[in-house]
Amino acid sequence: MSAVPPENPQGPPVLEMHDVSKSFPGVKALDRVSFHCRRGEVRALVGENGAGKSTLIKILSGVYQADEGTILLGAKEVHFAHPVESLAAGISVIYQEFSLLPDRTVADNIFLGREPVRRGMLDRARMWRETQESLSLFGADHGIDPGSVISELGVAQQQMVEIAKAVSLEARVVVMDEPTAALDENECEVLFGIIERLKARGTAVIYITHRMREVDRLADAVTVLKDGRVAAEFDHVPEASLIINAMVGRELRDFYPPAAGAEEIGEAILTVRGGGNDKLFSIDLELKAGEIAGFAGIQGAGRTALGRALFGIEPFTRGAMILEGKEVRFQSPRDAIRAGLTLVPGDRKAEGLLLMQSVTDNGMVSARAFARLLAGHGGSGRLSAQRMEELFGQMEVRAADYRQEIQFLSGGNQQKVVVARWLSLAPKVLIFIEPTRGVDVNAKAGIYNLMRELARGGAAIMMISSDLPEVLGVSDRILVMREGRIVAEHRRGVGEATVMADATGHTEAAA
């Protein structure tokens, strides 16, 4: 990318949206929203799930058309009837849910719809070369080959491909929707460096996130949406408390629940001794009743592999697993569910939802099947729609009607439905993988408090998260993984530097 001096950040906006409104059946998603972003500026767009952020961006990108309002790009009014028109005008959007073609290569995805041609033939050499140039922004250790098939890449690598695709277009405006949700700490630092380069060349960046420290780190200005309206607008980055208050409409105290007292933590429900498979080595672990055990580590450290092994997706092939004093061996998730384990997946759309079915069906369909499964092994077998709706209320699931298709809910509300489904089974051990990915700050607090209440009820909670402050703030005990092993264990109160030193193997950083 060639550096272009950015315009004065106090200069005229490169993008303006004036009095934009949009309604769906039973829902006023946007109500006269005005928004702008200047060249060389990072403007954070924040708000609770359902506040209207995604709808606003889909109007900007041509996915939806506004009922009212105008859009100006470079002071010229524009109308986008299709995403291709928005892209051609210089607006590139990286959605929270990936838009990659899983059976095509990295190079194919980056050049999709604009493939270079030489002498009447597809110029694959150029595609390969320019894909490598785009991926080089992530450093030498990204581990992505231009010829790799997307389905063979991990979630973090797919996120990198999405970012590389947007950057390769040299867009005037780049929109990033929760871009760090699937990235570890080191990968986040790489992304932040790329954003600084985009700023330096004069690109306007609209940055959607629920992580206040990212707002503080990256943003030049902040716009807060609430209930489809602009709740606040700052031409600087204020204290996080002011942003949060504007988002939720009230003060948000005690964001993280208090730690469990020593008297609240019981005996180990699930114990692993010497557990291993092709990704895990010499795992010794206890998950205790009444305790939240958080797992930290960089991408690929083995945290998710451990959760999948416990749940029987990729079972242990070595060692012993003991559940309430009895040795067990799970060869499938069905075995784990029978025994009282549940797993909330990190990729809700690919692994947790039936997008074309209703909110209620998503809560009930699998839960009914599992309840019947449990009925044959001493479980209840009964699950009412009323009980499911009570759980939806407890999780504060926002929907015009629980009969509407779940695909029309915001990402955070979809996540809450997945959590509610598993809670209906009253499990002994709950494994949460990225439990608050794409969930707003208010809903995060609700999920954290729910975890604490479940632990107080006698469940053992295992939380795997790439958000280190989340792990440190919620967990009673923090276990750090590196290269498929548990390498350290800490109590709540340990510092980020210590955990990152353990996670990376650079123990001198702790000092």
C-alpha positions as CSV (number, residue, x, y, z in Angstrom):
1,M,0.0,0.0,0.0
2,S,1.4,3.4,-0.9
3,A,1.2,6.0,1.9
4,V,-1.1,8.9,1.2
5,P,-1.1,11.9,3.6
6,P,-4.5,11.9,5.3
7,E,-6.6,15.0,5.2
8,N,-7.1,17.2,8.3
9,P,-9.3,15.1,10.6
10,Q,-11.3,18.3,11.2
11,G,-12.0,18.5,7.4
12,P,-15.2,17.6,5.7
13,P,-16.5,14.0,6.1
14,V,-15.8,11.5,3.4
15,L,-19.0,9.7,4.4
16,E,-22.3,11.2,5.7
17,M,-25.6,9.5,6.4
18,H,-28.5,11.9,7.2
19,D,-31.8,11.0,8.9
20,V,-31.7,7.4,7.9
21,S,-34.7,5.3,8.9
22,K,-35.5,1.6,8.4
23,S,-38.4,-0.6,9.6
24,F,-39.0,-4.3,9.5
25,P,-42.3,-6.0,10.4
26,G,-43.0,-5.1,14.0
27,V,-39.6,-3.4,14.5
28,K,-38.3,0.2,13.9
29,A,-34.6,-0.7,13.4
30,L,-33.4,2.9,12.7
31,D,-35.1,6.1,13.5
32,R,-33.6,9.2,11.8
33,V,-30.0,8.2,12.4
34,S,-27.3,10.6,11.2
35,F,-23.7,9.4,11.1
36,H,-20.4,10.6,9.5
37,C,-16.7,9.6,9.3
38,R,-13.8,11.7,8.0
39,R,-10.8,10.7,5.9
40,G,-8.0,9.2,8.1
41,E,-10.3,8.8,11.0
42,V,-11.3,5.7,13.0
43,R,-14.9,6.2,14.2
44,A,-16.1,3.6,16.7
45,L,-19.7,2.6,16.3
46,V,-21.0,1.1,19.5
47,G,-24.3,0.0,21.1
48,E,-26.1,-2.9,22.5
49,N,-27.2,-5.8,20.3
50,G,-30.3,-4.7,18.5
51,A,-29.3,-1.0,18.8
52,G,-29.2,-0.7,14.9
53,K,-25.5,-1.0,14.1
54,S,-25.8,-3.9,11.7
55,T,-28.8,-2.4,10.0
56,L,-27.0,0.9,9.5
57,I,-24.0,-0.8,8.0
58,K,-26.2,-3.0,5.7
59,I,-27.8,0.1,4.4
60,L,-24.4,1.6,3.7
61,S,-23.2,-1.5,1.9
62,G,-26.4,-1.9,-0.2
63,V,-27.7,-5.0,1.5
64,Y,-30.8,-3.0,2.7
65,Q,-32.3,0.1,1.3
66,A,-33.3,2.9,3.7
67,D,-37.0,3.9,4.0
68,E,-35.9,7.5,4.4
69,G,-32.6,9.5,4.5
70,T,-29.7,10.2,2.3
71,I,-26.1,9.0,2.0
72,L,-23.3,11.2,0.7
73,L,-19.9,9.8,-0.3
74,G,-17.3,12.6,-0.9
75,A,-20.1,15.1,-0.7
76,K,-21.9,13.4,-3.6
77,E,-25.3,11.7,-2.9
78,V,-25.3,8.0,-3.6
79,H,-27.8,5.2,-3.8
80,F,-26.7,1.6,-3.5
81,A,-29.2,-1.0,-4.7
82,H,-26.7,-3.9,-4.4
83,P,-23.5,-4.6,-2.4
84,V,-21.6,-4.6,-5.7
85,E,-22.4,-0.9,-6.2
86,S,-21.3,0.0,-2.7
87,L,-18.0,-2.0,-3.2
88,A,-17.4,-0.2,-6.6
89,A,-17.9,3.1,-4.9
90,G,-15.1,2.3,-2.4
91,I,-16.9,0.9,0.7
92,S,-15.6,-2.4,2.0
93,V,-17.4,-4.2,4.8
94,I,-15.9,-7.0,6.9
95,Y,-18.9,-8.6,8.6
96,Q,-18.8,-10.4,11.9
97,E,-20.1,-13.5,10.2
98,F,-17.7,-14.5,7.5
99,S,-18.7,-14.1,3.8
100,L,-16.1,-16.4,2.4
101,L,-16.7,-19.3,0.0
102,P,-15.6,-22.4,2.0
103,D,-14.6,-24.6,-1.0
104,R,-12.5,-22.0,-2.8
105,T,-8.9,-21.0,-2.1
106,V,-7.8,-17.9,-0.3
107,A,-6.7,-16.2,-3.5
108,D,-10.1,-17.1,-5.2
109,N,-11.9,-15.4,-2.3
110,I,-9.8,-12.3,-2.2
111,F,-10.2,-11.7,-6.0
112,L,-13.8,-12.9,-6.2
113,G,-15.7,-10.9,-8.8
114,R,-12.6,-9.1,-10.0
115,E,-10.3,-11.8,-11.2
116,P,-7.4,-10.5,-13.3
117,V,-7.2,-11.7,-16.9
118,R,-4.1,-12.0,-19.1
119,R,-4.3,-12.8,-22.8
120,G,-7.9,-14.0,-22.3
121,M,-6.9,-16.4,-19.5
122,L,-7.3,-16.1,-15.7
123,D,-4.0,-14.7,-14.4
124,R,-3.4,-17.0,-11.4
125,A,0.2,-15.9,-11.0
126,R,-0.9,-12.3,-10.4
127,M,-3.7,-13.5,-8.0
128,W,-1.2,-15.6,-6.1
129,R,1.4,-12.7,-5.9
130,E,-1.0,-10.0,-4.8
131,T,-2.7,-12.3,-2.3
132,Q,0.7,-12.9,-0.7
133,E,1.3,-9.2,-0.6
134,S,-2.0,-8.6,1.2
135,L,-1.4,-11.4,3.6
136,S,2.1,-10.1,4.4
137,L,0.4,-7.4,6.4
138,F,-0.1,-10.0,9.1
139,G,3.6,-10.8,9.4
140,A,5.5,-13.9,8.5
141,D,3.8,-16.2,10.9
142,H,0.2,-16.0,9.7
143,G,0.4,-19.6,8.4
144,I,-1.9,-18.9,5.4
145,D,-1.1,-20.0,1.9
146,P,-2.8,-18.3,-1.1
147,G,-3.7,-21.8,-2.3
148,S,-5.3,-23.0,0.9
149,V,-8.9,-23.9,0.8
150,I,-11.0,-21.7,3.2
151,S,-12.7,-24.6,5.0
152,E,-9.3,-25.9,6.0
153,L,-8.4,-22.7,7.9
154,G,-9.2,-21.9,11.5
155,V,-11.6,-19.1,12.5
156,A,-8.8,-16.6,13.2
157,Q,-7.2,-17.3,9.8
158,Q,-10.5,-16.9,8.1
159,Q,-10.8,-13.5,9.8
160,M,-7.4,-12.5,8.5
161,V,-8.5,-13.5,5.0
162,E,-11.6,-11.2,5.3
163,I,-9.4,-8.3,6.4
164,A,-6.8,-9.0,3.7
165,K,-9.6,-9.0,1.1
166,A,-10.9,-5.6,2.3
167,V,-7.5,-4.1,2.4
168,S,-6.6,-5.3,-1.1
169,L,-9.5,-3.3,-2.5
170,E,-7.9,-0.1,-1.3
171,A,-11.4,1.2,-0.2
172,R,-12.2,4.8,0.8
173,V,-14.2,3.5,3.7
174,V,-13.5,0.2,5.5
175,V,-16.1,-1.1,8.0
176,M,-14.9,-3.7,10.6
177,D,-17.6,-5.5,12.5
178,E,-16.1,-7.1,15.7
179,P,-12.9,-7.9,13.8
180,T,-11.0,-9.2,16.9
181,A,-13.7,-11.6,18.1
182,A,-11.8,-14.6,16.8
183,L,-8.3,-13.3,17.2
184,D,-5.8,-13.8,20.0
185,E,-3.8,-11.0,21.7
186,N,-0.9,-11.2,19.3
187,E,-3.1,-11.3,16.2
188,C,-5.1,-8.3,17.6
189,E,-1.8,-6.3,17.8
190,V,-1.2,-7.1,14.1
191,L,-4.7,-5.9,13.2
192,F,-4.3,-2.7,15.2
193,G,-1.1,-2.1,13.2
194,I,-3.0,-2.5,9.9
195,I,-5.6,0.0,11.1
196,E,-2.9,2.5,11.8
197,R,-1.6,2.0,8.3
198,L,-5.1,2.5,6.9
199,K,-5.4,5.8,8.8
200,A,-2.0,6.9,7.5
201,R,-3.1,6.5,3.9
202,G,-6.3,8.4,4.5
203,T,-8.8,5.6,4.7
204,A,-11.9,6.2,6.9
205,V,-12.4,3.2,9.3
206,I,-15.8,2.5,10.9
207,Y,-15.0,0.2,13.8
208,I,-17.8,-1.8,15.5
209,T,-16.9,-3.4,18.8
210,H,-18.1,-4.2,22.3
211,R,-14.6,-4.0,23.8
212,M,-14.0,-0.7,25.4
213,R,-10.3,-1.1,25.5
214,E,-10.3,-1.3,21.7
215,V,-12.3,1.9,21.5
216,D,-9.7,3.6,23.8
217,R,-6.8,2.1,21.8
218,L,-8.0,2.8,18.3
219,A,-10.8,5.3,18.0
220,D,-10.6,9.1,17.2
221,A,-14.3,9.6,17.6
222,V,-17.3,7.6,18.9
223,T,-21.0,7.3,17.9
224,V,-23.3,5.4,20.3
225,L,-26.6,3.9,19.0
226,K,-29.4,2.9,21.3
227,D,-32.9,1.5,20.3
228,G,-32.3,2.7,16.7
229,R,-31.4,6.2,17.5
230,V,-28.1,8.1,18.1
231,A,-27.8,8.2,21.9
232,A,-24.5,10.1,22.0
233,E,-21.7,11.4,19.7
234,F,-18.2,12.2,20.8
235,D,-15.5,13.9,18.6
236,H,-13.0,12.3,21.0
237,V,-12.8,9.2,23.1
238,P,-14.3,9.8,26.5
239,E,-14.0,7.6,29.6
240,A,-15.5,4.2,29.1
241,S,-18.2,4.8,31.7
242,L,-19.7,7.6,29.6
243,I,-19.9,5.4,26.6
244,I,-21.4,2.5,28.6
245,N,-23.9,4.8,30.2
246,A,-25.0,6.0,26.8
247,M,-25.3,2.4,25.5
248,V,-27.4,0.9,28.3
249,G,-29.2,4.0,29.6
250,R,-28.1,3.5,33.1
251,E,-24.9,3.1,35.2
252,L,-23.3,-0.4,34.8
253,R,-21.8,-1.2,38.2
254,D,-20.1,-4.5,39.2
255,F,-19.6,-5.5,35.5
256,Y,-17.9,-8.7,36.6
257,P,-19.6,-10.8,39.3
258,P,-17.8,-11.3,42.6
259,A,-15.5,-14.3,42.9
260,A,-16.7,-17.4,44.6
261,G,-15.9,-17.7,48.3
262,A,-13.8,-20.7,49.5
263,E,-16.9,-22.1,51.1
264,E,-18.8,-22.0,47.8
265,I,-16.3,-24.2,45.9
266,G,-17.0,-27.9,46.3
267,E,-15.3,-31.1,45.2
268,A,-14.2,-31.8,41.7
269,I,-17.1,-32.9,39.4
270,L,-14.9,-33.8,36.4
271,T,-11.2,-34.8,36.7
272,V,-8.7,-35.6,33.9
273,R,-5.4,-37.4,34.6
274,G,-2.8,-37.6,31.9
275,G,-5.3,-36.8,29.1
276,G,-4.1,-36.6,25.6
277,N,-4.7,-36.9,21.9
278,D,-3.0,-35.6,18.8
279,K,-3.5,-32.0,19.9
280,L,-3.3,-32.3,23.7
281,F,-0.5,-33.6,26.0
282,S,-0.4,-34.7,29.6
283,I,-3.6,-32.8,30.7
284,D,-4.2,-32.9,34.4
285,L,-7.4,-31.0,35.3
286,E,-10.1,-30.6,37.9
287,L,-13.4,-28.8,37.2
288,K,-15.0,-28.1,40.6
289,A,-18.6,-27.6,41.7
290,G,-19.3,-23.9,42.3
291,E,-16.3,-22.6,40.4
292,I,-15.7,-20.8,37.1
293,A,-12.4,-22.1,35.6
294,G,-11.2,-19.8,32.8
295,F,-8.8,-20.9,30.1
296,A,-6.3,-18.4,28.6
297,G,-3.7,-18.8,25.8
298,I,-2.9,-17.6,22.4
299,Q,-4.6,-19.0,19.3
300,G,-3.8,-22.7,18.8
301,A,-2.7,-23.2,22.4
302,G,-5.2,-26.1,22.8
303,R,-8.0,-24.4,24.7
304,T,-10.8,-25.2,22.2
305,A,-9.3,-28.7,21.6
306,L,-9.5,-29.4,25.3
307,G,-13.2,-28.4,25.4
308,R,-13.9,-30.5,22.4
309,A,-12.1,-33.5,24.0
310,L,-14.1,-33.2,27.2
311,F,-17.3,-33.1,25.2
312,G,-16.4,-36.1,23.1
313,I,-16.0,-34.3,19.8
314,E,-12.3,-35.1,19.5
315,P,-12.0,-37.5,22.4
316,F,-9.0,-38.2,24.6
317,T,-7.0,-41.3,23.4
318,R,-4.8,-41.3,26.4
319,G,-5.3,-40.9,30.1
320,A,-8.4,-41.1,32.4
321,M,-11.5,-39.0,32.8
322,I,-13.4,-39.3,36.1
323,L,-16.9,-37.9,36.6
324,E,-18.2,-37.7,40.1
325,G,-15.9,-40.5,41.2
326,K,-16.5,-42.8,38.3
327,E,-14.2,-43.3,35.3
328,V,-15.9,-42.4,32.0
329,R,-14.9,-42.4,28.4
330,F,-16.8,-40.2,25.9
331,Q,-16.7,-41.3,22.3
332,S,-19.2,-38.7,21.1
333,P,-21.1,-35.6,22.4
334,R,-24.1,-37.9,22.9
335,D,-22.1,-39.7,25.6
336,A,-21.2,-36.4,27.2
337,I,-24.7,-35.1,27.2
338,R,-26.0,-38.3,28.8
339,A,-23.4,-37.8,31.6
340,G,-24.4,-34.2,32.2
341,L,-22.0,-32.1,30.1
342,T,-23.0,-29.4,27.7
343,L,-20.9,-27.2,25.3
344,V,-21.8,-23.8,24.0
345,P,-19.9,-23.5,20.7
346,G,-17.9,-20.4,19.6
347,D,-19.3,-20.3,16.1
348,R,-23.0,-20.1,16.7
349,K,-24.1,-20.0,13.0
350,A,-22.1,-23.0,11.9
351,E,-22.5,-25.1,15.0
352,G,-25.4,-23.8,17.0
353,L,-28.3,-22.5,15.0
354,L,-31.1,-23.4,12.6
355,L,-31.3,-20.1,10.9
356,M,-34.5,-20.6,9.0
357,Q,-36.4,-21.8,12.1
358,S,-38.0,-19.7,14.8
359,V,-36.4,-18.5,18.0
360,T,-38.6,-21.0,20.0
361,D,-37.7,-23.9,17.7
362,N,-34.0,-23.2,18.1
363,G,-34.5,-23.3,21.8
364,M,-36.7,-26.4,21.8
365,V,-35.8,-28.7,18.9
366,S,-32.4,-29.9,20.1
367,A,-33.4,-29.5,23.7
368,R,-36.4,-31.8,23.2
369,A,-34.2,-34.4,21.6
370,F,-31.6,-34.2,24.3
371,A,-34.3,-34.3,27.0
372,R,-35.6,-37.5,25.6
373,L,-32.1,-38.8,25.5
374,L,-31.7,-37.9,29.2
375,A,-35.0,-39.4,30.1
376,G,-33.6,-42.8,29.3
377,H,-30.7,-42.2,31.7
378,G,-32.5,-40.8,34.8
379,G,-33.1,-37.3,33.4
380,S,-36.4,-35.4,33.2
381,G,-37.4,-35.8,29.6
382,R,-39.9,-32.9,30.0
383,L,-39.4,-29.5,28.5
384,S,-42.1,-26.9,28.1
385,A,-42.3,-23.9,25.8
386,Q,-43.1,-21.9,28.9
387,R,-39.9,-22.9,30.6
388,M,-37.9,-22.1,27.4
389,E,-39.5,-18.6,27.2
390,E,-38.6,-18.1,30.9
391,L,-35.0,-18.8,30.0
392,F,-35.3,-16.4,27.1
393,G,-36.5,-13.8,29.5
394,Q,-33.7,-14.6,31.9
395,M,-31.2,-14.2,29.1
396,E,-33.0,-11.0,27.9
397,V,-33.4,-12.3,24.4
398,R,-34.7,-9.4,22.3
399,A,-37.2,-10.4,19.6
400,A,-40.4,-8.9,18.2
401,D,-41.9,-12.4,18.5
402,Y,-40.3,-15.7,19.5
403,R,-42.0,-17.2,16.4
404,Q,-39.9,-15.1,14.0
405,E,-36.9,-16.8,12.3
406,I,-33.8,-16.6,14.3
407,Q,-31.7,-15.3,11.4
408,F,-33.4,-11.9,11.9
409,L,-32.1,-11.5,15.5
410,S,-28.8,-9.7,16.2
411,G,-25.7,-11.8,16.8
412,G,-25.8,-11.3,20.5
413,N,-29.4,-12.4,20.8
414,Q,-28.7,-15.5,18.7
415,Q,-25.9,-16.3,21.2
416,K,-28.3,-16.0,24.1
417,V,-30.7,-18.4,22.5
418,V,-27.9,-21.0,22.2
419,V,-27.0,-20.6,25.8
420,A,-30.7,-20.8,26.9
421,R,-31.1,-24.1,25.0
422,W,-28.3,-25.8,26.9
423,L,-29.4,-24.4,30.3
424,S,-32.8,-26.1,29.8
425,L,-31.0,-29.4,30.5
426,A,-29.7,-28.3,33.9
427,P,-26.2,-29.8,33.2
428,K,-23.5,-30.6,35.8
429,V,-20.6,-29.2,33.7
430,L,-21.0,-26.3,31.2
431,I,-18.2,-25.6,28.7
432,F,-18.5,-22.1,27.2
433,I,-16.3,-21.4,24.1
434,E,-16.2,-17.6,23.4
435,P,-19.5,-17.1,25.3
436,T,-19.7,-13.4,24.7
437,R,-18.4,-13.2,21.1
438,G,-20.4,-10.5,19.4
439,V,-22.4,-9.7,22.6
440,D,-22.9,-6.2,23.8
441,V,-21.6,-4.9,27.1
442,N,-24.9,-5.1,28.9
443,A,-25.6,-8.6,27.7
444,K,-22.1,-9.6,28.7
445,A,-22.7,-8.7,32.2
446,G,-25.9,-10.7,32.1
447,I,-24.1,-13.8,30.9
448,Y,-21.3,-13.4,33.5
449,N,-23.9,-13.2,36.3
450,L,-25.7,-16.2,34.8
451,M,-22.5,-18.2,34.9
452,R,-22.0,-17.2,38.5
453,E,-25.6,-18.2,39.4
454,L,-25.1,-21.6,37.7
455,A,-21.9,-22.1,39.6
456,R,-23.7,-21.2,42.9
457,G,-26.3,-23.8,42.0
458,G,-23.5,-26.5,42.0
459,A,-22.4,-26.6,38.4
460,A,-18.8,-26.6,37.2
461,I,-18.2,-23.9,34.6
462,M,-15.3,-24.1,32.1
463,M,-14.9,-20.8,30.1
464,I,-12.6,-20.6,27.1
465,S,-12.2,-17.0,25.8
466,S,-9.8,-15.0,23.7
467,D,-10.7,-11.9,25.6
468,L,-8.1,-11.9,28.4
469,P,-9.8,-9.2,30.6
470,E,-12.9,-11.4,30.4
471,V,-11.0,-14.4,31.6
472,L,-9.3,-12.5,34.4
473,G,-12.5,-10.7,35.5
474,V,-14.9,-13.7,35.6
475,S,-12.8,-16.7,36.6
476,D,-12.2,-18.0,40.0
477,R,-9.2,-19.9,38.7
478,I,-7.2,-19.2,35.5
479,L,-5.5,-22.0,33.7
480,V,-3.0,-21.0,31.0
481,M,-2.4,-23.3,28.0
482,R,0.5,-23.4,25.5
483,E,1.2,-25.9,22.8
484,G,-1.5,-28.3,23.9
485,R,-0.5,-28.3,27.6
486,I,-1.7,-26.6,30.8
487,V,1.4,-24.7,31.7
488,A,0.2,-22.5,34.6
489,E,-2.6,-21.9,37.1
490,H,-3.5,-18.7,38.9
491,R,-6.2,-17.4,41.2
492,R,-8.3,-14.3,40.4
493,G,-6.3,-11.1,40.7
494,V,-3.3,-12.2,38.6
495,G,-2.1,-9.6,36.1
496,E,-2.4,-9.7,32.3
497,A,1.4,-9.5,32.0
498,T,1.9,-12.7,34.0
499,V,-0.7,-14.6,32.1
500,M,0.6,-13.5,28.7
501,A,4.1,-14.4,29.8
502,D,2.9,-17.9,30.6
503,A,0.9,-18.1,27.3
504,T,3.9,-17.1,25.2
505,G,6.6,-18.8,27.1
506,H,8.4,-15.4,27.7
507,T,8.6,-15.6,31.5
508,E,10.8,-12.5,31.7
509,A,7.8,-10.4,30.6
510,A,6.2,-11.1,34.0
511,A,9.0,-9.4,35.8
